Amino acid sequence: MPSRLLAIIGDYFDQNLKYPVQPDEAKRTSMDDELPPVLALLLKLVVGSKEIRRFVKDQILPKSL
């Protein structure tokens, strides 16, 4: 389940905020507008579930920590 939720967030970034390409001018999308709500959602997921917290930690931090 955590990998599915993170895949959804990853797909969102891939579709809406293609790094390093600038966001579509017609949509007027910017990182300043898009990133805070997505990170807030990720934070709620991490705080709400030990399983998701462990998965995110394993994805972000090296195993040696």
N, C-alpha and C positions, 0 to 999 in steps of 0.2 A: 504493500500500500504506500509506504513513503516514497518508493521509487516512482510510482505512478503520479503522485502529487508533484514531485520535483520535476518529472518529465513534462507535466502540464505547464509548469512555470518556465521550464527551459524552452518549450515550444512557443510560449508567449513571447519570450525574448527573441527567439529566432524569427518570428513572423513580424514583430512590431519594432524591434530595436536591433537591427542588424549591425553589429560592430565590425569594422570601423566605419561602415557606410553611414552617412548622415540620414536621419529620419526623413521620411517623405514630407516634402514641403506642403503638399496638398492636405495632408492629415494634421499638420502642425504639431507633430509629436516630438517631445524632447525627453531626454533622460530625467530632467528635473521634474517633469510631470508624471512620468510613468514609473520610475523606480520606487519612490516612497510607498505607494500602495502595495506593490508587489513584495517589497521587503517587509512591510507590516503583516501581510498575509503569511509570509514565511516565518516571521517571528511568532505569530500566533500558533502556527503548526508546531514549531519547535517547543514552545512553552507548553502546549497542550498534550504532547505525546512523547513519552520516553523513547518509543521506537523510532519516531521521526528524528528526535534529537540525536540519537545514536547514529542514525543513517547520515544525517547532515554532517555530524562531526567526522565520521569516517570519510566522507567525500571531500571535506575542506582541509582537515588537518592530516599531516603525515602520520603513519602508523607508529613512528618512533616516539611520539609525544606522549 
